[in-house]
């Protein structure tokens, strides 16, 4: 009767571990699919006459440089000295929020220019949600980078438990259980 109770207890433990594991996988799948798909609408703001140095190393306007997942649109660049010379859009490129001079041969290369633009960026709620999702998935990923070690330790522990269980069952069936008497034990004589 003791062995049956032990097996039922072990079954309950393994069932609980299986349930926890399946719930963890379900959360990973849900959060992985939610990442970037929550329907957040980006915010935008318009700024005028921010000074940058137009060069091939690139510069980001001050009000746009701290925005997350930002991009510039409706960009107008004018010469900072006279404020009327508009820089042709062929003379610069925009990557995210960084403005680069197209070539070193343009009239306003390495000069200060005033930039007017609209910047589109992620809101704080979206950033925080993405951070939570990122932390959860990276934590799970980090855990599973050590899965070889965890699985080996678990396997060794289970094998030790099985060996101890077999030893206990053999002792009990042969009548030499823990603290038991030698009664009923067969002795081999050579």
Phi and psi in degrees as GROMACS dihedral restraints (atoms count N, CA, C in turn):
[ dihedral_restraints ]
;  ai    aj    ak    al  type     phi  dphi    fc
    3     4     5     6     1   -65.5    20    10
    4     5     6     7     1   -39.4    20    10
    6     7     8     9     1   -66.5    20    10
    7     8     9    10     1   -38.5    20    10
    9    10    11    12     1   -64.8    20    10
   10    11    12    13     1   -41.1    20    10
   12    13    14    15     1   -65.5    20    10
   13    14    15    16     1   -40.1    20    10
   15    16    17    18     1   -63.0    20    10
   16    17    18    19     1   -41.6    20    10
   18    19    20    21     1   -65.3    20    10
   19    20    21    22     1   -39.0    20    10
   21    22    23    24     1   -66.1    20    10
   22    23    24    25     1   -38.6    20    10
   24    25    26    27     1   -64.5    20    10
   25    26    27    28     1   -43.9    20    10
   27    28    29    30     1   -63.9    20    10
   28    29    30    31     1   -39.4    20    10
   30    31    32    33     1   -62.0    20    10
   31    32    33    34     1   -41.2    20    10
   33    34    35    36     1   -64.2    20    10
   34    35    36    37     1   -41.2    20    10
   36    37    38    39     1   -64.0    20    10
   37    38    39    40     1   -47.3    20    10
   39    40    41    42     1   -65.3    20    10
   40    41    42    43     1   -35.6    20    10
   42    43    44    45     1   -64.9    20    10
   43    44    45    46     1   -41.1    20    10
   45    46    47    48     1   -64.1    20    10
   46    47    48    49     1   -44.1    20    10
   48    49    50    51     1   -63.2    20    10
   49    50    51    52     1   -40.0    20    10
   51    52    53    54     1   -63.0    20    10
   52    53    54    55     1   -43.4    20    10
   54    55    56    57     1   -62.2    20    10
   55    56    57    58     1   -45.3    20    10
   57    58    59    60     1   -62.4    20    10
   58    59    60    61     1   -43.9    20    10
   60    61    62    63     1   -62.0    20    10
   61    62    63    64     1   -44.1    20    10
   63    64    65    66     1   -65.5    20    10
   64    65    66    67     1   -38.6    20    10
   66    67    68    69     1   -64.5    20    10
   67    68    69    70     1   -40.4    20    10
   69    70    71    72     1   -61.5    20    10
   70    71    72    73     1   -45.4    20    10
   72    73    74    75     1   -62.9    20    10
   73    74    75    76     1   -39.3    20    10
   75    76    77    78     1   -61.9    20    10
   76    77    78    79     1   -45.2    20    10
   78    79    80    81     1   -61.8    20    10
   79    80    81    82     1   -41.5    20    10
   81    82    83    84     1   -61.9    20    10
   82    83    84    85     1   -42.6    20    10
   84    85    86    87     1   -64.7    20    10
   85    86    87    88     1   -46.0    20    10
   87    88    89    90     1   -63.0    20    10
   88    89    90    91     1   -51.8    20    10
   90    91    92    93     1   -66.4    20    10
   91    92    93    94     1   -34.8    20    10
   93    94    95    96     1   -63.3    20    10
   94    95    96    97     1   -38.2    20    10
   96    97    98    99     1   -76.6    20    10
   97    98    99   100     1   -28.7    20    10
   99   100   101   102     1   -72.5    20    10
  100   101   102   103     1   -28.8    20    10
  102   103   104   105     1   -56.4    20    10
  103   104   105   106     1   117.5    20    10
  105   106   107   108     1    79.3    20    10
  106   107   108   109     1    -1.5    20    10
  108   109   110   111     1  -120.6    20    10
  109   110   111   112     1    26.3    20    10
  111   112   113   114     1   -88.5    20    10
  112   113   114   115     1    -3.6    20    10
  114   115   116   117     1    81.1    20    10
  115   116   117   118     1    22.0    20    10
  117   118   119   120     1   -66.4    20    10
  118   119   120   121     1   143.2    20    10
  120   121   122   123     1  -102.1    20    10
  121   122   123   124     1   131.3    20    10
  123   124   125   126     1   -71.5    20    10
  124   125   126   127     1   150.7    20    10
  126   127   128   129     1   -92.7    20    10
  127   128   129   130     1   162.7    20    10
  129   130   131   132     1  -144.7    20    10
  130   131   132   133     1   156.7    20    10
  132   133   134   135     1  -147.4    20    10
  133   134   135   136     1   151.2    20    10
  135   136   137   138     1  -113.9    20    10
  136   137   138   139     1   134.5    20    10
  138   139   140   141     1  -128.4    20    10
  139   140   141   142     1   149.1    20    10
  141   142   143   144     1  -128.0    20    10
  142   143   144   145     1   146.2    20    10
  144   145   146   147     1    53.8    20    10
  145   146   147   148     1    52.1    20    10
  147   148   149   150     1   -94.0    20    10
  148   149   150   151     1   133.6    20    10
  150   151   152   153     1   -90.0    20    10
  151   152   153   154     1   130.8    20    10
  153   154   155   156     1  -135.1    20    10
  154   155   156   157     1   165.0    20    10
  156   157   158   159     1   -98.3    20    10
  157   158   159   160     1   118.2    20    10
  159   160   161   162     1   -83.4    20    10
  160   161   162   163     1   105.2    20    10
  162   163   164   165     1  -144.8    20    10
  163   164   165   166     1   176.1    20    10
  165   166   167   168     1   -76.6    20    10
  166   167   168   169     1   -13.9    20    10
  168   169   170   171     1   -77.8    20    10
  169   170   171   172     1   -18.6    20    10
  171   172   173   174     1    85.9    20    10
  172   173   174   175     1   151.3    20    10
  174   175   176   177     1  -149.2    20    10
  175   176   177   178     1   147.0    20    10
  177   178   179   180     1  -110.2    20    10
  178   179   180   181     1   134.7    20    10
  180   181   182   183     1   -58.4    20    10
  181   182   183   184     1   143.0    20    10
  183   184   185   186     1   -56.4    20    10
  184   185   186   187     1   -42.1    20    10
  186   187   188   189     1   -74.4    20    10
  187   188   189   190     1   -15.2    20    10
  189   190   191   192     1  -100.8    20    10
  190   191   192   193     1   -18.4    20    10
  192   193   194   195     1   -68.2    20    10
  193   194   195   196     1   -25.1    20    10
  195   196   197   198     1   -97.2    20    10
  196   197   198   199     1     5.5    20    10
  198   199   200   201     1   -83.8    20    10
  199   200   201   202     1   146.3    20    10
  201   202   203   204     1   -94.2    20    10
  202   203   204   205     1   135.0    20    10
  204   205   206   207     1    52.7    20    10
  205   206   207   208     1    47.8    20    10
  207   208   209   210     1   -96.1    20    10
  208   209   210   211     1   156.1    20    10
  210   211   212   213     1  -147.4    20    10
  211   212   213   214     1   150.1    20    10
  213   214   215   216     1   -99.1    20    10
  214   215   216   217     1   147.6    20    10
  216   217   218   219     1  -147.3    20    10
  217   218   219   220     1   169.5    20    10
  219   220   221   222     1    49.7    20    10
  220   221   222   223     1    47.0    20    10
  222   223   224   225     1   -84.6    20    10
  223   224   225   226     1   130.2    20    10
  225   226   227   228     1  -129.7    20    10
  226   227   228   229     1   124.9    20    10
  228   229   230   231     1  -117.4    20    10
  229   230   231   232     1   129.1    20    10
  231   232   233   234     1  -126.7    20    10
  232   233   234   235     1   156.0    20    10
  234   235   236   237     1   -61.2    20    10
  235   236   237   238     1   131.5    20    10
  237   238   239   240     1   -73.4    20    10
  238   239   240   241     1   -23.7    20    10
  240   241   242   243     1   -75.9    20    10
  241   242   243   244     1   -47.7    20    10
  243   244   245   246     1  -106.4    20    10
  244   245   246   247     1   -16.2    20    10
  246   247   248   249     1    72.5    20    10
  247   248   249   250     1     5.8    20    10
  249   250   251   252     1  -118.3    20    10
  250   251   252   253     1   -27.4    20    10
  252   253   254   255     1   -71.3    20    10
  253   254   255   256     1   109.2    20    10
  255   256   257   258     1   -82.6    20    10
  256   257   258   259     1   131.1    20    10
  258   259   260   261     1   -81.7    20    10
  259   260   261   262     1   128.8    20    10
  261   262   263   264     1   -62.9    20    10
  262   263   264   265     1   142.3    20    10
  264   265   266   267     1   -65.9    20    10
  265   266   267   268     1   -15.8    20    10
  267   268   269   270     1   -75.3    20    10
  268   269   270   271     1   -15.6    20    10
  270   271   272   273     1   -88.1    20    10
  271   272   273   274     1    -3.0    20    10
  273   274   275   276     1  -147.4    20    10
  274   275   276   277     1   158.3    20    10
  276   277   278   279     1  -124.9    20    10
  277   278   279   280     1   155.3    20    10
  279   280   281   282     1  -123.9    20    10
  280   281   282   283     1   126.5    20    10
  282   283   284   285     1  -124.3    20    10
  283   284   285   286     1   107.6    20    10
  285   286   287   288     1    68.0    20    10
  286   287   288   289     1  -107.9    20    10
  288   289   290   291     1  -117.4    20    10
  289   290   291   292     1     5.5    20    10
  291   292   293   294     1   -93.9    20    10
  292   293   294   295     1   129.2    20    10
  294   295   296   297     1  -106.6    20    10
  295   296   297   298     1   123.6    20    10
  297   298   299   300     1  -116.6    20    10
  298   299   300   301     1   144.4    20    10
  300   301   302   303     1   -71.8    20    10
  301   302   303   304     1   139.0    20    10
  303   304   305   306     1   -66.8    20    10
  304   305   306   307     1   -45.3    20    10
  306   307   308   309     1  -142.0    20    10
  307   308   309   310     1   166.1    20    10
  309   310   311   312     1   -79.4    20    10
  310   311   312   313     1    -9.4    20    10
  312   313   314   315     1   -89.7    20    10
  313   314   315   316     1     2.9    20    10
  315   316   317   318     1   -76.5    20    10
  316   317   318   319     1   159.0    20    10
  318   319   320   321     1   -61.2    20    10
  319   320   321   322     1   -34.1    20    10
  321   322   323   324     1  -105.4    20    10
  322   323   324   325     1    20.6    20    10
  324   325   326   327     1   -64.6    20    10
  325   326   327   328     1   131.0    20    10
  327   328   329   330     1    62.4    20    10
  328   329   330   331     1    27.4    20    10
  330   331   332   333     1  -112.8    20    10
  331   332   333   334     1   158.4    20    10
  333   334   335   336     1   -76.3    20    10
  334   335   336   337     1   135.0    20    10
  336   337   338   339     1  -131.0    20    10
  337   338   339   340     1   154.8    20    10
  339   340   341   342     1   -98.6    20    10
  340   341   342   343     1   133.1    20    10
  342   343   344   345     1  -116.0    20    10
  343   344   345   346     1   130.5    20    10
  345   346   347   348     1  -115.8    20    10
  346   347   348   349     1   135.2    20    10
  348   349   350   351     1  -162.3    20    10
  349   350   351   352     1   167.1    20    10
  351   352   353   354     1  -115.0    20    10
  352   353   354   355     1   131.5    20    10
  354   355   356   357     1  -112.6    20    10
  355   356   357   358     1   132.8    20    10
  357   358   359   360     1  -108.7    20    10
  358   359   360   361     1   133.2    20    10
  360   361   362   363     1  -151.4    20    10
  361   362   363   364     1   166.0    20    10
  363   364   365   366     1   -76.6    20    10
  364   365   366   367     1   144.1    20    10
  366   367   368   369     1   -81.5    20    10
  367   368   369   370     1   165.3    20    10
  369   370   371   372     1   -61.1    20    10
  370   371   372   373     1   -40.4    20    10
  372   373   374   375     1   -60.8    20    10
  373   374   375   376     1   -42.0    20    10
  375   376   377   378     1   -66.7    20    10
  376   377   378   379     1   -43.0    20    10
  378   379   380   381     1   -61.3    20    10
  379   380   381   382     1   -45.7    20    10
  381   382   383   384     1   -63.8    20    10
  382   383   384   385     1   -42.1    20    10
  384   385   386   387     1   -64.1    20    10
  385   386   387   388     1   -44.7    20    10
  387   388   389   390     1   -63.5    20    10
  388   389   390   391     1   -35.3    20    10
  390   391   392   393     1   -64.3    20    10
  391   392   393   394     1   -41.7    20    10
  393   394   395   396     1   -63.7    20    10
  394   395   396   397     1   -46.4    20    10
  396   397   398   399     1   -62.4    20    10
  397   398   399   400     1   -43.4    20    10
  399   400   401   402     1   -63.0    20    10
  400   401   402   403     1   -41.1    20    10
  402   403   404   405     1   -65.4    20    10
  403   404   405   406     1   -41.4    20    10
  405   406   407   408     1   -64.0    20    10
  406   407   408   409     1   -48.8    20    10
  408   409   410   411     1   -70.9    20    10
  409   410   411   412     1   -36.2    20    10
  411   412   413   414     1   -70.6    20    10
  412   413   414   415     1   -33.0    20    10
  414   415   416   417     1   -64.5    20    10
  415   416   417   418     1   -42.7    20    10
  417   418   419   420     1   -67.1    20    10
  418   419   420   421     1   -39.8    20    10
  420   421   422   423     1   -63.5    20    10
  421   422   423   424     1   -42.8    20    10
  423   424   425   426     1   -62.0    20    10
  424   425   426   427     1   -41.0    20    10
  426   427   428   429     1   -59.4    20    10
  427   428   429   430     1   -45.3    20    10
  429   430   431   432     1   -77.4    20    10
  430   431   432   433     1    -9.9    20    10
  432   433   434   435     1   -69.6    20    10
  433   434   435   436     1   -22.8    20    10
  435   436   437   438     1  -101.7    20    10
  436   437   438   439     1    15.1    20    10
  438   439   440   441     1   -62.0    20    10
  439   440   441   442     1   -33.2    20    10
  441   442   443   444     1   -56.5    20    10
  442   443   444   445     1   -47.1    20    10
  444   445   446   447     1   -64.1    20    10
  445   446   447   448     1   -45.8    20    10
  447   448   449   450     1   -62.6    20    10
  448   449   450   451     1   -44.0    20    10
  450   451   452   453     1   -67.3    20    10
  451   452   453   454     1   -37.9    20    10
  453   454   455   456     1   -66.2    20    10
  454   455   456   457     1   -45.0    20    10
  456   457   458   459     1   -62.1    20    10
  457   458   459   460     1   -41.1    20    10
  459   460   461   462     1   -64.1    20    10
  460   461   462   463     1   -43.8    20    10
  462   463   464   465     1   -62.7    20    10
  463   464   465   466     1   -43.3    20    10
  465   466   467   468     1   -63.0    20    10
  466   467   468   469     1   -42.9    20    10
  468   469   470   471     1   -61.8    20    10
  469   470   471   472     1   -43.9    20    10
  471   472   473   474     1   -64.3    20    10
  472   473   474   475     1   -43.0    20    10
  474   475   476   477     1   -61.5    20    10
  475   476   477   478     1   -41.9    20    10
  477   478   479   480     1   -62.0    20    10
  478   479   480   481     1   -43.1    20    10
  480   481   482   483     1   -61.7    20    10
  481   482   483   484     1   -41.0    20    10
  483   484   485   486     1   -64.6    20    10
  484   485   486   487     1   -45.2    20    10
  486   487   488   489     1   -61.0    20    10
  487   488   489   490     1   -44.9    20    10
  489   490   491   492     1   -63.6    20    10
  490   491   492   493     1   -39.8    20    10
  492   493   494   495     1   -63.4    20    10
  493   494   495   496     1   -43.8    20    10
  495   496   497   498     1   -63.0    20    10
  496   497   498   499     1   -43.5    20    10
  498   499   500   501     1   -60.7    20    10
  499   500   501   502     1   -44.4    20    10
  501   502   503   504     1   -63.8    20    10
  502   503   504   505     1   -41.4    20    10
  504   505   506   507     1   -67.2    20    10
  505   506   507   508     1   -40.6    20    10
  507   508   509   510     1   -64.2    20    10
  508   509   510   511     1   -43.9    20    10
  510   511   512   513     1   -61.9    20    10
  511   512   513   514     1   -43.5    20    10
  513   514   515   516     1   -66.2    20    10
  514   515   516   517     1   -41.9    20    10
  516   517   518   519     1   -72.1    20    10
  517   518   519   520     1   -25.6    20    10
  519   520   521   522     1   -89.6    20    10
  520   521   522   523     1    -1.0    20    10
  522   523   524   525     1    86.9    20    10
  523   524   525   526     1     5.4    20    10
  525   526   527   528     1  -109.6    20    10
  526   527   528   529     1    39.6    20    10
  528   529   530   531     1   -62.1    20    10
  529   530   531   532     1   175.4    20    10
  531   532   533   534     1   -54.3    20    10
  532   533   534   535     1   118.9    20    10
  534   535   536   537     1    68.6    20    10
  535   536   537   538     1    10.6    20    10
  537   538   539   540     1   -81.5    20    10
  538   539   540   541     1   171.6    20    10
  540   541   542   543     1   -90.6    20    10
  541   542   543   544     1   172.9    20    10
  543   544   545   546     1   -86.2    20    10
  544   545   546   547     1     4.8    20    10
  546   547   548   549     1   -66.0    20    10
  547   548   549   550     1   131.6    20    10
  549   550   551   552     1    86.1    20    10
  550   551   552   553     1    -0.9    20    10
  552   553   554   555     1   -88.2    20    10
  553   554   555   556     1   135.3    20    10
  555   556   557   558     1   -88.0    20    10
  556   557   558   559     1   142.8    20    10
  558   559   560   561     1  -113.8    20    10
  559   560   561   562     1   137.9    20    10
  561   562   563   564     1  -101.8    20    10
  562   563   564   565     1   130.0    20    10
  564   565   566   567     1  -119.6    20    10
  565   566   567   568     1   133.9    20    10
